[in-house]
C-alpha cells in the first residue's frame, strides 16, 4: 500500500507566503523559502507553491523563487500560477521544480494538458481545480477563485485525466480556510471516478480532519496551509496520529 502524503501549501504573493479564508482576506504567513526548509525538516512529503496572483496579473511565476527553494530542500515540490505555455513550464522545471500545476490556463485551453504531458511526461502535470457548490452543482472556478465557469467539476476532472493529467489537486472553495474539515463527499466522488492520485485541499483545521479524509475518501494526499504555517499542527505529531489510526505514512 502506498503511503499517504502530507503536503503543506504555500500561497505566494509578492514574494511572501499569504493565507486567507474562502480565497479572500489574505494575511502574511512568512518567507516561503524559510517555510519550505522548515517543512522539509519536519517531514513533509512534498510541497506546493502557488503564485496566487500570477494568472490575474498576467505575470510569470517567479523562477528565482523556485531556484531558491530547490537549493534549500530535498523533497519534491510543485509550482503553479501563470503557466500558460510549454516555455513557462520548461523554465520552472529547469529551475528545480519537480512538477508544475495548471488551473485557469488548462480550462481555457484544454489542449495545453496534452502538450505538457507529451513534452514532460504525465507525472510532471498536476491539474489544480478550484470548485464551489452553486445551485446544487460543483462548478470549476478560475483566476484564483474569482471567476465561475460553465464546467462541472467531475466532468472537467475526467477530461483532464483523459488528456494526460498525472494528478488532481482539488480545492473546495467553500471549505478553504474555514478549518471545518475537508469536503469528503466531493473528494470521495472524484477519487472513486479517476485512476490518478487526488490531493485533498480546503478545510483542514485539526488532526482529526486528516484522519477523516483518508479514512472516508481514500485520497492519496492531503494538503493544508494555515494550520501548518501558524504552528497549529506539527507534521511529526500529525503523522504519528495517522499511523496510530492505521493510515500508512512515511515517518
Order of alpha helices (4+ residues) and beta strands (2+ residues): beta-beta-beta-alpha-beta-alpha-beta-alpha-beta-alpha-alpha-beta-beta-beta-alpha-beta-alpha-beta-alpha-beta-alpha-alpha
